[in-house]
Amino acid sequence: MKSALRFALLALVLVIVAMVSALTAMRFAIHGQEVAVPPLVGMGPADAERAVAGLGLQMSIERQYYSPQIPEGRVMSQLPLPGTKVRHGWQVRVAQSLGPVRVAIPDVTGQSEHAAELNIRRRGLELTSRAEVQTPGIPADQVLAQSPPANATQVAEPNISLLLTAAAEPQGFVMPSFVGQPLGTVSRTLQDSGFRLGNVSVVVSTPPLTVDASGNPVAAPPPVVPVAPPAQPSPASIIVSQVPGAGQRVVAGTVVSFEVR
């Protein structure tokens, strides 16, 4: 009985030792390859790259800002912060200083988008975003506003955003029905309203059907007539169908086609 009890206690001890060993090994596997992020602010790109590479980390320069305190080309901020524990291969993102502002922000309001972009890039700045707004009475593709404004002094980034005028949407109409009206009158109405006359074709009439002795319809033989040129539409021709159809939404300049007889 005593030997069985000692065996059970020994087995329990072995199990506890195995669990502690497994937890220790797991903790080492999780945290054993962690390193502390080094301080990079104030370093040049090459020195900062070597500092993180020596710890098995990577570095990327994501943004650039003006700074009167940090010399041009030096790291001015980093993420993660110094001392943060990260795994091997982690990417440290940094912002690089452009030094103090040495370029005047140009005034590009009233210029076209293309001219404004040339003016901005000529000064070493970047056009980063555009927005459009419809403004009655002002032609499309003109700069209404900019950010930062012209000659601004408190500039953080070498980027400019523009607000441009957009082309006004064409006026919409509901297409009326022209069926039953003379082609000449409708053509003048379309031109006066800003629409365009499209294809006009003459409906070819089909021969009437006759009925045989059993009551079945039979097409009548075509009459023997001399060959004549196809009929041409005239201002007096009556419209029998139209495209777009009545009730459809259209805009100025839409092409309208007809079938007439």
Order of alpha helices (4+ residues) and beta strands (2+ residues): alpha-beta-alpha-beta-beta-beta-beta-alpha-beta-beta-beta-beta-alpha-beta-beta-beta-beta-beta-beta
